[in-house]
């Protein structure tokens, strides 16, 4: 099922609530956002309804959040959308959906962080708190290692696409960062909890710094380098070093090299979706392009230091 096969309306959301969670059905309801996997509907002042609308994988991702995020959220220093209710597939809507707490703020792809020190400290505190060993009971398929080298073919395809479309100023320099990243020693520590998708649309800002983290659909366990990539993608110019100093335990050189590789993959997605519409919804997501392009410049510069 995709966004072309079902129309999600306020009436549909209201009916779903009436059927399964009638105590919430009388709250004010309005569209909040249409995201990559889900639509978000504001439910009163403090709740939101998330319904999958564009990818088959969204069903399992919502159930993952419902299963794990309530236990993780109390230990995190930034607000996150905590699942409150689960909606099961029905004749009205044949997919699961959830009711979560609402996290106020503006997505960082539309309102980037501008207060570098505060943003670096906030992101470091959040990831320090999140990056704890994940339990062995995490179901199979949650990517307990996620070696960067496993994405080599994907990197090559994305590099070729971006180069062909003229989206890269220096493809050879980008390739050099990638090759250095996959040559770095792999993570040998325990598989840590990871957000897994810290791109600008999943981080919220207010007053120039980060105020919330959303969309834990890619929550997984593995190498912390995957999340540490966010320092080049999310932070204002000059704030990455402060982040690396504040994050604990301090990442070693190999971890930072791998993190640059993960950041390259994330930047490719942002450029190809934001500037070329590849893999995206009709029209792409234009706000994803500028932070991705900035990240690539920073990554090339940091690798040359």
C-alpha positions in Angstrom: 0.0 0.0 0.0 1.3 3.5 -0.9 0.0 7.0 -0.6 -1.7 6.6 -3.9 -3.9 3.7 -2.7 -5.6 5.2 0.4 -6.6 8.7 1.4 -6.0 9.6 5.1 -8.4 12.2 6.2 -9.5 13.8 9.5 -12.7 11.8 9.2 -10.8 8.5 8.8 -8.6 9.3 11.8 -11.6 10.2 13.9 -13.4 7.0 12.9 -10.3 5.0 13.8 -10.2 6.6 17.3 -13.9 6.1 17.8 -13.5 2.4 17.0 -10.5 1.6 19.1 -9.8 4.5 21.5 -13.1 6.2 21.9 -11.9 8.2 25.0 -9.6 10.2 22.6 -12.1 10.6 19.8 -13.5 14.0 20.9 -10.2 15.8 21.0 -9.4 18.5 18.4 -7.8 17.0 15.3 -5.7 18.6 12.6 -3.0 17.5 10.1 0.5 18.0 11.5 2.8 16.7 8.8 3.3 14.2 5.9 6.5 12.5 6.6 8.6 9.9 4.7 6.7 6.9 6.1 3.9 8.3 8.1 1.3 11.0 8.3 1.1 12.9 11.6 -2.2 14.3 13.0 -2.3 16.5 16.0 -4.7 15.2 18.6 -5.4 18.0 21.1 -2.4 19.8 22.5 -0.3 17.0 23.8 -0.9 13.9 21.5 -0.5 12.9 17.9 -1.7 10.1 15.7 0.8 8.5 13.3 -0.4 6.4 10.4 1.7 4.8 7.7 0.9 6.1 4.3 3.8 5.5 1.8 5.9 2.5 2.5 5.2 -1.1 3.4 8.1 -1.1 6.0 6.3 1.5 8.1 4.1 -1.0 9.7 6.9 -2.9 11.4 8.7 0.4 12.3 5.6 1.7 14.2 5.3 -1.6 16.1 9.0 -1.4 16.9 8.6 2.1 18.4 5.6 1.0 20.4 7.5 -1.9 21.8 10.8 -0.2 22.8 10.5 3.5 23.0 8.5 3.8 26.2 11.3 2.1 28.2 14.0 4.3 26.6 12.3 7.7 26.7 12.6 8.3 30.4 16.4 8.1 30.2 16.7 10.6 27.4 17.4 14.3 28.0 15.5 15.6 25.0 11.7 15.0 24.5 10.8 12.2 22.2 7.3 11.0 20.9 6.4 8.4 23.5 3.8 5.8 22.2 0.6 5.9 24.3 -1.8 3.6 22.3 -1.5 1.1 19.5 -4.1 1.0 16.8 -4.6 -2.4 15.1 -5.4 -3.0 11.4 -9.1 -3.0 10.6 -11.5 -2.8 7.8 -11.3 1.0 7.9 -7.5 1.0 7.8 -5.7 -2.3 7.2 -2.4 -1.2 8.9 -1.3 -0.6 12.4 -1.1 3.0 13.8 -0.1 4.6 17.0 -0.9 7.5 19.3 2.1 9.2 20.8 2.9 12.3 22.8 3.4 15.5 20.8 6.9 17.0 20.7 6.9 20.7 19.9 9.5 22.3 17.7 10.4 23.0 14.1 12.2 20.3 12.0 15.9 21.2 11.6 15.8 21.0 7.8 13.4 24.0 7.9 14.9 25.7 11.0 18.5 24.7 11.4 20.3 25.1 14.8 22.2 28.4 15.0 23.6 28.3 18.6 26.5 26.0 18.0 27.7 25.4 21.6 24.2 24.7 22.9 23.3 22.5 20.0 26.5 20.5 20.3 26.0 19.9 24.0 22.3 19.0 23.6 23.1 16.4 20.9 26.0 15.0 22.8 23.9 14.6 26.0 21.2 12.9 24.0 23.4 10.4 22.3 25.5 9.7 25.5 22.2 8.8 27.2 20.9 6.7 24.3 24.1 4.8 23.5 23.8 2.0 26.1 24.1 -1.7 25.4 20.9 -3.0 23.8 19.4 -6.2 25.3 19.9 -9.5 23.6 16.1 -9.7 23.3 16.1 -7.2 20.5 14.4 -9.2 17.7 16.4 -10.3 14.7 16.4 -7.7 11.9 17.2 -4.8 14.1 20.7 -4.5 12.6 22.8 -5.5 15.6 26.1 -4.6 13.9 25.4 -2.9 10.6 29.0 -2.8 9.2 29.6 0.2 7.0 31.3 -1.9 4.4 27.9 -3.7 3.8 26.8 -0.4 2.1 29.6 -0.3 -0.4 27.5 -1.2 -3.4 24.8 1.4 -2.3 27.5 4.0 -2.0 28.8 3.3 -5.4 25.3 3.6 -7.0 24.6 6.8 -5.2 28.0 8.3 -6.1 27.4 7.5 -9.7 23.9 9.0 -9.7 24.9 12.2 -7.9 28.0 12.6 -10.3 25.9 12.0 -13.4 23.4 14.6 -12.3 26.1 17.1 -11.6 25.3 17.3 -7.9 28.9 16.9 -6.6 31.7 19.4 -6.9 34.4 16.9 -6.2 33.4 13.2 -6.5 36.9 12.0 -6.0 37.2 13.8 -2.7 33.9 12.3 -1.5 35.1 8.8 -2.6 38.3 9.3 -0.6 36.4 10.1 2.6 34.3 6.9 2.0 37.3 4.7 1.3 39.0 6.0 4.5 35.9 5.2 6.5 35.5 1.6 5.4 39.2 1.0 5.9 38.8 2.0 9.6 38.8 -0.8 12.2 35.3 -2.0 12.9 33.4 -1.5 16.1 34.2 -4.3 18.6 32.3 -3.1 21.6 28.7 -4.1 22.6 25.8 -3.4 20.2 24.5 0.0 21.5 21.0 1.4 21.1 21.0 3.7 18.1 18.4 6.1 16.7 19.6 5.1 13.3 18.2 8.0 11.3 19.4 11.3 12.7 18.8 13.5 9.6 17.6 17.1 9.9 13.9 16.3 9.4 14.0 14.1 12.5 15.5 16.7 14.9 13.4 19.6 16.2 14.7 23.0 17.1 13.6 26.0 19.1 15.5 29.2 20.0 18.5 28.1 17.8 19.2 24.7 19.5 17.8 21.2 19.6 14.6 20.7 21.6 13.4 17.2 20.5 14.1 14.0 18.5 11.4 12.3 16.5 10.9 9.2 14.3 12.5 6.3 16.0 11.4 3.8 13.2 15.0 2.9 12.5 15.8 2.3 16.1 18.4 -0.4 16.2 21.6 -1.7 17.9 25.1 -1.6 16.7 28.1 0.8 16.1 27.7 4.2 17.6 29.4 5.7 14.6 26.1 5.5 12.8 24.6 8.1 15.0 27.7 10.2 15.5 27.5 11.0 11.8 25.0 13.6 12.9 27.7 16.0 14.0 28.5 16.8 10.4 24.9 16.9 9.2 23.0 18.7 12.0 25.3 21.1 13.8 26.2 24.7 12.8 29.7 25.4 11.4 32.5 24.9 13.9 30.4 23.0 16.5 31.4 19.4 15.6 34.6 19.4 17.7 32.7 20.6 20.8 30.2 17.7 20.2 33.0 15.1 20.0 34.5 16.5 23.2 31.1 16.4 25.0 30.0 13.0 23.9 31.0 10.2 26.3 32.9 8.0 26.1 35.0 10.2 23.7 35.0 8.5 20.3 38.3 7.2 19.1 39.8 8.0 15.7 38.5 4.8 14.1 34.9 5.6 15.3 35.1 9.1 13.8 36.4 7.7 10.5 33.4 5.3 10.3 31.1 8.1 11.4 32.2 10.2 8.4 31.3 7.2 6.2 27.8 7.0 7.6 27.5 10.8 7.2 28.4 10.4 3.5 25.6 7.9 3.0 23.1 10.3 4.8 24.3 13.3 2.8 23.8 11.3 -0.5 20.2 10.5 0.5 19.5 14.2 1.3 21.0 15.5 -2.0 19.4 12.9 -4.2 16.0 13.2 -2.5 16.1 16.9 -2.0 17.6 18.1 -5.3 16.8 15.4 -7.7 13.6 13.9 -6.3 15.2 10.4 -6.4 13.6 7.9 -4.0 11.2 10.6 -2.9 7.6 11.6 -3.0 6.5 13.5 -6.1 8.4 16.7 -6.1 11.1 15.5 -3.7 11.8 17.2 -0.4 13.7 20.4 -1.3 14.6 21.2 2.3 16.8 18.1 2.5 19.3 19.3 -0.1 21.0 22.3 1.5 22.0 20.6 4.8 23.2 17.5 2.9 25.4 19.6 0.5 26.8 21.5 3.5 27.6 18.1 5.2 29.6 16.9 2.2 31.7 20.0 2.3 32.4 19.6 6.0 33.2 15.9 5.6 35.8 16.5 2.8 37.3 19.3 4.9 37.5 17.3 8.1 39.1 14.3 6.4 41.9 16.6 5.0 42.8 18.0 8.5 
